[in-house]
Amino acid sequence: MSSDSMQSFLDDIRADLAELKSSGNYRRLREIAPEGEGRSRYDGRVLCNLSSNDYLGLAGDSALREEFYRQYNGDWRTPELALSSASSRLLTGNTPAYARLEATLSELYGGRAALVFNSGYHANIGILPALAKAGDLVISDKLNHASIIDGLRLGGAEFLRYPHLALDRLEATLAARRHKYKRVFVVTESIFSMDGDTVDLRQLVALKERYGCALVVDEAHAVGVRGPKGAGFCAEQGVAERVDVLIGTFGKALGSTGAYAIMAPELREYLINHMRPLIFTTGLPPVVLNWSRFALQRCATMDRERAELKRLAMLLRGWLHEVGREQPGDTQIVPYVIGDADAALVTARRFQEHGFLVFAIRPPTVPAGTSRLRFSLSAALRTEDLAPIRELL
Protein backbone atom coordinates (compact mmCIF):
# COMPACT_ATOMS: atom_id res chain seq x y z
CA MET A 1 0.00 0.00 0.00
CA SER A 2 1.43 3.37 -0.97
CA SER A 3 1.90 6.10 1.64
CA ASP A 4 -1.05 8.06 0.20
CA SER A 5 -3.25 4.98 0.26
CA MET A 6 -2.22 4.20 3.84
CA GLN A 7 -2.96 7.78 4.89
CA SER A 8 -6.41 7.57 3.33
CA PHE A 9 -6.99 4.26 5.09
CA LEU A 10 -5.96 5.74 8.47
CA ASP A 11 -8.22 8.75 7.87
CA ASP A 12 -11.14 6.35 7.41
CA ILE A 13 -10.15 4.52 10.60
CA ARG A 14 -10.02 7.80 12.57
CA ALA A 15 -13.44 8.79 11.23
CA ASP A 16 -14.89 5.46 12.32
CA LEU A 17 -13.39 5.81 15.81
CA ALA A 18 -14.75 9.36 16.08
CA GLU A 19 -18.22 8.10 15.18
CA LEU A 20 -18.01 5.39 17.83
CA LYS A 21 -17.08 7.98 20.45
CA SER A 22 -19.86 10.39 19.46
CA SER A 23 -22.48 7.62 19.55
CA GLY A 24 -21.40 6.32 22.99
CA ASN A 25 -20.28 2.98 21.54
CA TYR A 26 -16.48 3.38 21.79
CA ARG A 27 -14.70 0.55 23.59
CA ARG A 28 -11.34 0.27 25.31
CA LEU A 29 -9.44 -2.42 27.17
CA ARG A 30 -9.46 -2.02 30.96
CA GLU A 31 -6.94 -3.41 33.43
CA ILE A 32 -8.86 -5.42 36.03
CA ALA A 33 -7.22 -7.67 38.63
CA PRO A 34 -9.17 -10.51 40.29
CA GLU A 35 -9.22 -10.39 44.10
CA GLY A 36 -11.28 -13.50 44.89
CA GLU A 37 -14.60 -13.84 46.75
CA GLY A 38 -16.49 -12.20 43.88
CA ARG A 39 -14.34 -9.07 43.84
CA SER A 40 -11.92 -7.38 41.47
CA ARG A 41 -9.59 -4.40 41.62
CA TYR A 42 -10.39 -1.68 39.09
CA ASP A 43 -9.20 1.91 38.90
CA GLY A 44 -7.51 1.62 42.28
CA ARG A 45 -10.52 0.22 44.15
CA VAL A 46 -11.78 -3.25 45.08
CA LEU A 47 -15.35 -3.70 43.83
CA CYS A 48 -18.00 -6.41 43.87
CA ASN A 49 -17.70 -7.94 40.41
CA LEU A 50 -21.06 -8.07 38.62
CA SER A 51 -19.55 -8.40 35.14
CA SER A 52 -17.71 -11.72 35.38
CA ASN A 53 -18.93 -15.13 34.24
CA ASP A 54 -17.31 -16.80 37.27
CA TYR A 55 -20.75 -17.96 38.34
CA LEU A 56 -19.64 -20.47 40.99
CA GLY A 57 -16.58 -18.55 42.16
CA LEU A 58 -14.18 -21.27 40.97
CA ALA A 59 -11.89 -18.98 38.97
CA GLY A 60 -11.33 -16.71 41.96
CA ASP A 61 -10.92 -19.46 44.57
CA SER A 62 -7.25 -19.41 45.60
CA ALA A 63 -7.73 -22.27 48.10
CA LEU A 64 -9.06 -24.44 45.30
CA ARG A 65 -6.02 -23.62 43.15
CA GLU A 66 -3.76 -24.66 46.02
CA GLU A 67 -5.68 -27.94 46.33
CA PHE A 68 -5.22 -28.56 42.60
CA TYR A 69 -1.46 -28.02 42.70
CA ARG A 70 -1.04 -30.12 45.86
CA GLN A 71 -2.02 -33.17 43.81
CA TYR A 72 1.39 -32.99 42.16
CA ASN A 73 3.36 -33.02 45.46
CA GLY A 74 5.62 -30.16 44.45
CA ASP A 75 6.73 -31.87 41.23
CA TRP A 76 6.73 -28.71 39.11
CA ARG A 77 8.65 -30.52 36.36
CA THR A 78 5.84 -32.97 35.64
CA PRO A 79 4.55 -32.73 32.05
CA GLU A 80 1.04 -32.64 33.53
CA LEU A 81 1.71 -29.01 34.49
CA ALA A 82 3.31 -28.02 31.18
CA LEU A 83 2.34 -24.52 30.02
CA SER A 84 2.14 -25.34 26.32
CA SER A 85 1.31 -28.27 24.08
CA ALA A 86 3.49 -26.71 21.34
CA SER A 87 1.55 -28.46 18.58
CA SER A 88 -1.88 -29.09 17.13
CA ARG A 89 -3.84 -32.07 18.42
CA LEU A 90 -3.38 -33.91 15.13
CA LEU A 91 0.41 -33.73 15.45
CA THR A 92 1.96 -33.96 18.94
CA GLY A 93 -0.40 -31.75 20.98
CA ASN A 94 -2.97 -34.40 21.93
CA THR A 95 -1.52 -34.98 25.39
CA PRO A 96 -2.90 -37.64 27.80
CA ALA A 97 -4.77 -34.91 29.68
CA TYR A 98 -7.13 -34.57 26.72
CA ALA A 99 -8.19 -38.22 26.92
CA ARG A 100 -8.84 -37.97 30.67
CA LEU A 101 -10.87 -34.79 30.32
CA GLU A 102 -12.96 -36.13 27.44
CA ALA A 103 -13.58 -39.36 29.34
CA THR A 104 -14.84 -37.37 32.34
CA LEU A 105 -17.12 -35.34 30.07
CA SER A 106 -18.43 -38.52 28.45
CA GLU A 107 -19.27 -39.95 31.87
CA LEU A 108 -21.13 -36.76 32.83
CA TYR A 109 -23.27 -37.01 29.70
CA GLY A 110 -24.22 -40.66 29.84
CA GLY A 111 -21.42 -42.14 27.75
CA ARG A 112 -21.81 -39.95 24.66
CA ALA A 113 -18.68 -38.86 22.80
CA ALA A 114 -16.91 -35.65 23.84
CA LEU A 115 -14.50 -33.39 21.98
CA VAL A 116 -12.59 -30.49 23.58
CA PHE A 117 -11.81 -27.20 21.80
CA ASN A 118 -9.68 -24.15 22.61
CA SER A 119 -12.69 -21.87 23.20
CA GLY A 120 -16.41 -21.55 22.72
CA TYR A 121 -15.72 -19.23 19.80
CA HIS A 122 -13.59 -21.93 18.16
CA ALA A 123 -16.43 -24.41 18.65
CA ASN A 124 -19.10 -22.17 17.16
CA ILE A 125 -17.11 -21.03 14.13
CA GLY A 126 -16.07 -24.61 13.40
CA ILE A 127 -18.84 -27.10 14.14
CA LEU A 128 -21.64 -25.81 11.89
CA PRO A 129 -19.36 -24.95 8.93
CA ALA A 130 -17.99 -28.51 9.10
CA LEU A 131 -21.39 -30.21 9.36
CA ALA A 132 -23.71 -28.03 7.26
CA LYS A 133 -22.95 -27.99 3.52
CA ALA A 134 -24.34 -26.52 0.33
CA GLY A 135 -27.90 -27.80 -0.02
CA ASP A 136 -28.45 -27.68 3.74
CA LEU A 137 -30.23 -25.05 5.84
CA VAL A 138 -29.31 -23.69 9.28
CA ILE A 139 -32.02 -21.90 11.28
CA SER A 140 -30.80 -19.78 14.19
CA ASP A 141 -32.44 -17.82 17.00
CA LYS A 142 -32.00 -14.13 16.18
CA LEU A 143 -30.26 -13.38 19.50
CA ASN A 144 -27.71 -16.19 19.34
CA HIS A 145 -24.16 -15.22 20.23
CA ALA A 146 -21.91 -13.51 17.67
CA SER A 147 -19.74 -16.64 17.44
CA ILE A 148 -22.72 -18.64 16.19
CA ILE A 149 -23.55 -15.95 13.63
CA ASP A 150 -19.93 -15.92 12.45
CA GLY A 151 -20.09 -19.70 12.08
CA LEU A 152 -23.18 -19.37 9.90
CA ARG A 153 -21.43 -16.83 7.69
CA LEU A 154 -18.34 -19.01 7.31
CA GLY A 155 -20.26 -22.10 6.25
CA GLY A 156 -21.56 -23.16 2.86
CA ALA A 157 -25.15 -23.76 3.94
CA GLU A 158 -28.01 -21.33 3.58
CA PHE A 159 -29.10 -19.82 6.89
CA LEU A 160 -32.12 -18.05 8.31
CA ARG A 161 -32.87 -16.46 11.68
CA TYR A 162 -36.18 -16.64 13.49
CA PRO A 163 -37.45 -14.04 16.03
CA HIS A 164 -36.06 -14.59 19.51
CA LEU A 165 -37.67 -17.60 21.23
CA ALA A 166 -40.53 -17.61 18.67
CA LEU A 167 -40.79 -21.36 18.26
CA ASP A 168 -44.11 -20.95 16.46
CA ARG A 169 -42.28 -19.00 13.76
CA LEU A 170 -39.58 -21.65 13.69
CA GLU A 171 -42.19 -24.35 13.16
CA ALA A 172 -43.83 -22.35 10.37
CA THR A 173 -40.47 -22.10 8.62
CA LEU A 174 -39.84 -25.81 9.03
CA ALA A 175 -43.30 -26.70 7.73
CA ALA A 176 -42.82 -24.53 4.66
CA ARG A 177 -39.19 -25.25 3.81
CA ARG A 178 -37.94 -28.50 5.35
CA HIS A 179 -38.63 -30.53 2.19
CA LYS A 180 -36.36 -28.29 0.10
CA TYR A 181 -33.12 -29.25 1.89
CA LYS A 182 -31.12 -32.41 2.43
CA ARG A 183 -30.39 -31.52 6.06
CA VAL A 184 -31.69 -28.81 8.36
CA PHE A 185 -29.89 -27.71 11.52
CA VAL A 186 -31.56 -25.69 14.27
CA VAL A 187 -29.18 -23.81 16.57
CA THR A 188 -29.94 -21.99 19.82
CA GLU A 189 -28.47 -21.02 23.15
CA SER A 190 -30.14 -22.52 26.21
CA ILE A 191 -29.59 -19.50 28.48
CA PHE A 192 -29.13 -16.33 26.45
CA SER A 193 -26.14 -14.25 27.41
CA MET A 194 -27.60 -10.74 27.32
CA ASP A 195 -31.18 -11.26 28.53
CA GLY A 196 -30.73 -14.25 30.80
CA ASP A 197 -33.87 -15.85 29.36
CA THR A 198 -34.24 -19.50 28.39
CA VAL A 199 -35.63 -21.47 25.48
CA ASP A 200 -38.32 -24.14 25.83
CA LEU A 201 -35.99 -27.07 25.13
CA ARG A 202 -38.69 -29.74 25.33
CA GLN A 203 -40.73 -28.01 22.63
CA LEU A 204 -37.60 -27.43 20.56
CA VAL A 205 -36.62 -31.11 20.75
CA ALA A 206 -40.17 -32.11 19.75
CA LEU A 207 -39.93 -29.83 16.70
CA LYS A 208 -36.55 -31.19 15.61
CA GLU A 209 -37.87 -34.75 15.86
CA ARG A 210 -41.13 -33.94 14.07
CA TYR A 211 -39.33 -32.36 11.12
CA GLY A 212 -36.21 -34.52 11.02
CA CYS A 213 -33.68 -31.81 11.89
CA ALA A 214 -30.41 -31.78 13.78
CA LEU A 215 -30.41 -29.68 16.97
CA VAL A 216 -27.33 -27.78 18.19
CA VAL A 217 -27.57 -26.17 21.65
CA ASP A 218 -24.95 -23.82 23.09
CA GLU A 219 -24.96 -24.24 26.88
CA ALA A 220 -22.18 -21.72 27.61
CA HIS A 221 -24.14 -19.93 30.34
CA ALA A 222 -25.87 -23.06 31.70
CA VAL A 223 -23.02 -25.53 32.22
CA GLY A 224 -22.02 -25.59 35.88
CA VAL A 225 -25.04 -23.68 37.15
CA ARG A 226 -27.99 -25.76 35.96
CA GLY A 227 -28.93 -29.42 35.88
CA PRO A 228 -27.74 -32.48 37.82
CA LYS A 229 -24.02 -32.17 38.61
CA GLY A 230 -24.01 -28.90 36.68
CA ALA A 231 -24.49 -30.67 33.34
CA GLY A 232 -26.60 -27.80 31.99
CA PHE A 233 -30.12 -26.72 31.14
CA CYS A 234 -30.65 -29.54 28.62
CA ALA A 235 -29.96 -32.06 31.39
CA GLU A 236 -32.23 -30.15 33.77
CA GLN A 237 -35.05 -30.35 31.22
CA GLY A 238 -34.39 -34.05 30.60
CA VAL A 239 -33.52 -33.70 26.91
CA ALA A 240 -29.70 -33.73 26.83
CA GLU A 241 -29.50 -37.14 25.17
CA ARG A 242 -31.86 -35.93 22.39
CA VAL A 243 -29.75 -32.89 21.51
CA ASP A 244 -27.52 -33.81 18.56
CA VAL A 245 -24.64 -31.45 19.43
CA LEU A 246 -24.46 -29.97 22.93
CA ILE A 247 -21.78 -27.29 23.33
CA GLY A 248 -20.40 -26.30 26.72
CA THR A 249 -17.59 -24.07 27.89
CA PHE A 250 -14.94 -24.21 30.59
CA GLY A 251 -14.43 -20.44 30.52
CA LYS A 252 -17.44 -19.39 32.58
CA ALA A 253 -18.85 -21.30 35.57
CA LEU A 254 -16.05 -23.87 35.43
CA GLY A 255 -13.36 -21.21 35.87
CA SER A 256 -10.95 -22.47 33.23
CA THR A 257 -10.30 -22.12 29.48
CA GLY A 258 -11.67 -24.04 26.52
CA ALA A 259 -14.93 -25.60 25.40
CA TYR A 260 -16.39 -28.96 24.44
CA ALA A 261 -19.12 -30.64 22.43
CA ILE A 262 -21.13 -33.75 23.28
CA MET A 263 -22.35 -35.83 20.33
CA ALA A 264 -22.44 -39.21 18.61
CA PRO A 265 -19.03 -40.84 18.14
CA GLU A 266 -19.37 -40.62 14.36
CA LEU A 267 -19.81 -36.84 14.57
CA ARG A 268 -16.74 -36.58 16.78
CA GLU A 269 -14.68 -38.52 14.25
CA TYR A 270 -16.02 -36.37 11.43
CA LEU A 271 -15.15 -33.10 13.18
CA ILE A 272 -11.61 -34.29 13.87
CA ASN A 273 -11.23 -34.68 10.11
CA HIS A 274 -13.13 -31.61 8.91
CA MET A 275 -13.31 -28.88 11.55
CA ARG A 276 -10.73 -26.27 10.62
CA PRO A 277 -10.47 -24.42 13.99
CA LEU A 278 -9.66 -27.78 15.60
CA ILE A 279 -7.25 -29.00 12.93
CA PHE A 280 -5.24 -25.82 12.43
CA THR A 281 -4.64 -24.57 15.96
CA THR A 282 -2.26 -25.40 18.81
CA GLY A 283 -3.75 -27.65 21.47
CA LEU A 284 -4.45 -26.48 25.00
CA PRO A 285 -1.66 -26.79 27.61
CA PRO A 286 -1.79 -29.87 29.86
CA VAL A 287 -2.06 -27.70 32.99
CA VAL A 288 -5.25 -26.12 31.60
CA LEU A 289 -6.77 -29.47 30.66
CA ASN A 290 -5.99 -30.94 34.08
CA TRP A 291 -7.44 -27.90 35.85
CA SER A 292 -10.58 -28.14 33.67
CA ARG A 293 -11.07 -31.77 34.71
CA PHE A 294 -10.44 -30.91 38.36
CA ALA A 295 -13.01 -28.06 38.18
CA LEU A 296 -15.52 -30.24 36.34
CA GLN A 297 -15.32 -32.91 39.05
CA ARG A 298 -15.60 -30.32 41.81
CA CYS A 299 -18.53 -28.65 40.09
CA ALA A 300 -20.50 -31.90 40.24
CA THR A 301 -20.59 -31.55 44.04
CA MET A 302 -21.65 -27.88 44.17
CA ASP A 303 -25.44 -28.13 44.55
CA ARG A 304 -25.35 -25.68 47.46
CA GLU A 305 -23.60 -23.03 45.37
CA ARG A 306 -26.05 -23.56 42.50
CA ALA A 307 -28.98 -23.06 44.86
CA GLU A 308 -27.39 -19.94 46.36
CA LEU A 309 -26.80 -18.47 42.92
CA LYS A 310 -30.45 -18.95 42.01
CA ARG A 311 -31.51 -17.37 45.32
CA LEU A 312 -29.38 -14.28 44.66
CA ALA A 313 -30.82 -14.03 41.14
CA MET A 314 -34.39 -14.12 42.45
CA LEU A 315 -33.52 -11.55 45.13
CA LEU A 316 -32.22 -9.10 42.53
CA ARG A 317 -35.23 -9.72 40.28
CA GLY A 318 -37.45 -8.91 43.25
CA TRP A 319 -35.74 -5.55 43.70
CA LEU A 320 -36.18 -4.79 40.01
CA HIS A 321 -39.86 -5.68 40.33
CA GLU A 322 -40.20 -3.13 43.14
CA VAL A 323 -39.16 -0.33 40.75
CA GLY A 324 -41.29 -1.54 37.85
CA ARG A 325 -38.49 -3.32 35.96
CA GLU A 326 -39.93 -6.81 35.80
CA GLN A 327 -37.38 -9.44 34.71
CA PRO A 328 -38.93 -12.90 34.42
CA GLY A 329 -36.88 -16.05 34.80
CA ASP A 330 -34.49 -17.37 37.41
CA THR A 331 -31.05 -17.38 35.78
CA GLN A 332 -27.87 -15.76 37.09
CA ILE A 333 -27.92 -13.16 34.27
CA VAL A 334 -30.17 -10.22 35.16
CA PRO A 335 -30.43 -7.36 32.63
CA TYR A 336 -31.23 -3.77 33.67
CA VAL A 337 -32.22 -2.15 30.38
CA ILE A 338 -31.56 1.60 30.15
CA GLY A 339 -32.06 2.22 26.44
CA ASP A 340 -29.72 5.03 25.41
CA ALA A 341 -26.01 4.13 25.23
CA ASP A 342 -24.79 7.33 26.93
CA ALA A 343 -27.36 6.94 29.71
CA ALA A 344 -26.19 3.37 30.25
CA LEU A 345 -22.59 4.59 30.58
CA VAL A 346 -23.65 7.17 33.18
CA THR A 347 -25.61 4.55 35.12
CA ALA A 348 -22.65 2.16 35.08
CA ARG A 349 -20.37 4.86 36.49
CA ARG A 350 -22.87 5.50 39.30
CA PHE A 351 -22.85 1.82 40.23
CA GLN A 352 -19.04 1.78 40.14
CA GLU A 353 -18.93 4.77 42.49
CA HIS A 354 -21.00 2.73 44.94
CA GLY A 355 -18.75 -0.33 44.83
CA PHE A 356 -20.05 -2.45 41.93
CA LEU A 357 -17.99 -3.45 38.93
CA VAL A 358 -20.57 -3.36 36.17
CA PHE A 359 -20.30 -1.94 32.67
CA ALA A 360 -22.69 -0.68 30.03
CA ILE A 361 -23.56 -3.22 27.34
CA ARG A 362 -24.11 -1.32 24.09
CA PRO A 363 -24.65 -1.97 20.37
CA PRO A 364 -23.65 -4.03 18.49
CA THR A 365 -23.58 -6.47 21.42
CA VAL A 366 -27.27 -5.68 21.99
CA PRO A 367 -29.80 -4.11 19.58
CA ALA A 368 -29.90 -0.32 19.29
CA GLY A 369 -32.09 1.27 21.94
CA THR A 370 -31.57 -1.56 24.43
CA SER A 371 -28.25 -0.57 26.05
CA ARG A 372 -28.14 -1.94 29.54
CA LEU A 373 -26.30 -3.03 32.61
CA ARG A 374 -25.94 -6.80 32.70
CA PHE A 375 -25.77 -8.06 36.27
CA SER A 376 -23.83 -11.31 36.14
CA LEU A 377 -24.03 -12.93 39.56
CA SER A 378 -21.67 -15.24 41.40
CA ALA A 379 -22.23 -17.67 44.25
CA ALA A 380 -19.12 -16.14 45.84
CA LEU A 381 -21.17 -13.03 46.67
CA ARG A 382 -23.45 -12.63 49.68
CA THR A 383 -26.78 -10.91 50.22
CA GLU A 384 -25.12 -8.06 52.12
CA ASP A 385 -22.76 -7.50 49.19
CA LEU A 386 -25.68 -6.86 46.89
CA ALA A 387 -27.92 -4.95 49.31
CA PRO A 388 -26.87 -1.40 48.18
CA ILE A 389 -28.18 -2.18 44.68
CA ARG A 390 -31.74 -1.88 45.98
CA GLU A 391 -31.24 1.85 46.56
CA LEU A 392 -29.36 2.39 43.29
CA LEU A 393 -32.06 1.00 41.01
N, C-alpha and C positions, 0 to 999 in steps of 0.2 A: 504494500500500500504506500503510495507516495505521501510526502509530508503534507501536501494540501488535502489529500483524501483523508488522512488520519485526523487532521485538524477539523475537517467537516464532520467526521465521525464523532470526535470528542465534543464538538458543539452540540450535536444531537443528543449525546449522552447527558450533557449538562442541562439541556432543556428538559429532558425527561426527569432528571433529579429535581429540578426546580418545580416541575408540575406536581411531583409526589409531595414535596414539602408544602406547597400551597394548598393541596387538597387534604392535608393531614394524614397522608398514607406513607410517609417516608419512614424507613426502617433503619436501624443501626444495631450493631452487635454490642451487647452489654457484658461487662465482667461481673459475674455472680459466683460467689463461693459457697458451697454447701456447708452447713453448720451442724446438721443432724437434728433429730427430733422435730422434723417438719419446718425447719428454719434455714434461711440463707442470708449471707452478708451481701448487701448491695448498697452502693453509694455511701459506704462508711457506717452502715447501720445493719443490725441483725433484725430481720423481719420474718413474720409467719409467711411461709411460702404457699401461696394459693395459685401458682402458675405451673407447678411441676406435675409430672405424671407418676411420681413415686407414691402410688396410691396406698401401698401397704407399709411404707417407710423402710423398705429393704435397702434401697440405694444409700440412704443416709444413716444406716445402722452400723456404727463402728464396731460394736461388740460382735455383731454377726460376721463382719469381715475378719476380725481376730479369730473367731471360731473356725472360719473357712481355712485360714492359713495354718492354724494349729494342726490340721489334719496331716500336714506335710512334715511335722516334727523338725522344723528349722532347716529342712533340706532345700535351700533356695536354688540349688543347681538342678533340681529335678526337671525334666522336660515337661512335666505336667503344669509347671508354672511359667513356661516359655512365653515371651511377650510378642512373638510373631510366628506365623506358620511359614512365612517366606515363600509361599507357592500357592497355586490354585489347588482346589480339592482334587482335580483330575490328574494332577502331577504328584507332588509330594506333600501337599498341604492337608490331606485328609487324615489327620492325626487320630489316635485311639480315642481321644476325648469326644470326637464327633459321634462315634459308634455308641458310646455310653449314653450321651445326651439323647440321641435319637431313639435308643432303646427305652429310656425313661419316659420320653414323650409317647412312644407307642403304647407303653403300659398304661399311661394316664388316659389314653383314648381308646381303650378296649382292644389293643392289638393291631390297630390300623398302622399303615406305614407313615413314617415321619421323615421330613427333609428339612435341614437347617440352612438358613440364609444369613447373609451379613447384616441385613436390615429389613424392616417392613417395606421400605421403598424398593429395595432390590426385589423382594417377593412380588410386589404389585406391578412393577414394570416388566417382570419376567414371566410370570405364570400365564396370564391370559394371552400375551403375544405368542407364547410357545404352543398353547393348546388350541386357540381359536384361529382359524385360517380363512382364506378367501372362500366365500360360499357359506360362511357361518355368520351368526348374529350374536352380539353381546348386548344385553339390556342392563342398564345401570341406574341405581337410585341417583337422582339429580344432585344430592348433597354428599355423595361419596367423596372420600379423601382425594386430594390432588394426585397422589401416587397412582390411584386406580384410574383416574382420568388420563394420566400420562401413559399408563399401560394400554388403555384403549386406543390412544392415538398412535402408539408404536406398532400395534398389531395390524394384521392384514384383513381382519374381519370387519364387517359393517357394525356400527354400534349406535344405539339409541339410549336416551335417558328418559326415565319416567318421573313425574312429580314426586317429591319427597314423601315416602311411606304410602303412596297411593297405590295399593296393591290391586284395587279395582281397575285402575288405568293399566297396570302391568298385565292383568289378565286380559283386558280388551286387546292389547297389543299382541299378546300370545295367540289369542283366538283368531285374530285377523292375519297374522304373519308367520306363525310357526311352520306352516306347510311349505313355505318358500325357501327354507334353509335346511342344510344337512344337519347342522348342530346349532343349538341355541344355548347360550350361557347367561344366567342371571347372576349379577354380582351386587352385593350390599354389605354395608357394615352392620354389626349387631347393635352396638352402642355407638351413636354418632358423636364425633369428637367435638363439635362446636355447640350442639344443642342438648347433648346428654340424653336424647330420646332413644327409643328402641323400636326395632321392627318386630312385627308379629311373625316369628320364625315358624310357628306351626302352620300358619296359613301359607307362608311362602314355600315351605316344603311341600304342602299339598298341591300348590300350583305347579311346581317344578315336576312333580310326579304325574300330574294330570296331563301336562303338555310335553312330557318327555324331554326336559331340559336338564342341563347341568347347573348346579347351584354352588357358587363361590361366596363364602362369608368371611369377612375380615373382622376378627375378634380382638383387634389391638387394644381397645379400651375395656374389654370384658375379661380377658384372661387374667387370672389372679384374684379378681374381685367378685366374680360371679360363678355360680355352679359348684357342684361337689368337687372338693379339693382344688377349687379355683380353676377348673377346666374351661369356664366360659359360659356365655349366655346360651349358646346352643345346647350345652350339656344341661344347664338349668331347665331349659324348656323341653328336654328329653328328645332332641332331634339331631344330636351331634353325629350319630352314625349314619344319618340320611343326608348329611351335607357332603357334597362330592369333594370339595376342597375347602378345608377350614384353615384359615391363616391366623396365627398368633404372633405376638412379639415378646421378646425378652426386655425391651427397652423402656417399658412403662412399669406396671405393677411388680414385675419380677426383678427390677433393679439391675439389669445387666445390659448387654448389647446383642443384637441379632434378632432373628425371626425364624418362624418355622411354618410348615404346612403339613396337614394331616390328610391322607388320601389313600386310594387303593395302591397296592404295590406296583401295578403296571404304570400308573400315572407318575409315581416317583421315578421309576426307571426311565420313563419318557422325558421327564424334565431334566434329569441328569444328562441326557443326550441332546436336548434341544433348547434349554433355557439359558440364554446368553449371559444375563447377569450372574448366573451361577458358574458357568463354564469359564468366563473370562475375567475372574476377579480372584484376588488372594484370599485364602481361607482365613477364618477367624483364629486368633491366638489360642493355644491350649488353655491358658489361664482364664480366658473369657468363657470358653466352653465349660470348663470345670466349675466356675462360679455360677454359670447359668443352671447347670444341673443341681448344684447345691441349693440355689434359690428356689428352683422348681420343687425340689423335695421339701424344703421348709415351707413353702407356700401351701402345700397340701394340708398342713397342720394348722393353718391360720384362720379357722372359722371365727374365732373371737374378733380378730382384726377386721374381717369382712363384715361382721355384724355391726361393729363400731363405725365403720366407714358409712354404712347405710344409715345408721342413726344420725350421724353428723349431717349427711345429705338431706335427710328429712327435716332436721332442725333448721337448716338454712332455708329450705323451701318454705317452711312455716313462717319465717321472718319476712320472706319476700311476699308471701300471701297477705301478711298484715299491712303491707304498703301497696297492695293492689297489683303486685307483679307475680301473678300465678305462674308457677313452673311445675307442670305435672311430671310424674315419674319418680324414680327413687335412685337414680344413678349418682355416682360421685362427681359428675360434671354438671354444674349448675350455672346456666347463663344469666347474666343481668344485662338485658338489651337496653342500650342508650339511644341508638339511632345514628346521630351525627358523629363522624369520626373525631372531630376536634373536641366535642363534648365528652366523648369516651376517653380521650387522652386526659382531659381535665379531671374527670371522675377517678381515673386510675391514679393520678398524682395525689388526689385527696386521700385515697385509701392507703397509698404508700406513706404519706405523712402521719397516718395513724397506725402504722406498724404492719401493713399487709403488702406483701410482694405480689401484686397483680397488675397486669398490663392490658392495654386496650387491644382488642382483636378487631382488625379493620379489613376492608376490601384489599386484595381479592380473596383473602382467607374466608370471609363471609360476604354475603351479597350486600350491595350498596344499600345504605339506609338501615342496616342492622348491626352497626358497630356495637361492641359490647365489652363488658368484663366477663371473663370465663373463669368462674371459681372452680378450681380443680383441687378436690379435697384429698387429704391423706389421713390414714388411721393413726399416724404419729402425732396428730394434733388433738387437743382436748377442747371440751366445751368452753372453758374459760378463755382459751386462745381466740376463739371465734366470737365471743360475746360482744365486743365493740362493733362488730359489723351491723348489729341490729340498729344501732343509732346512726350509722353511716348511710343506710339505705334510703 
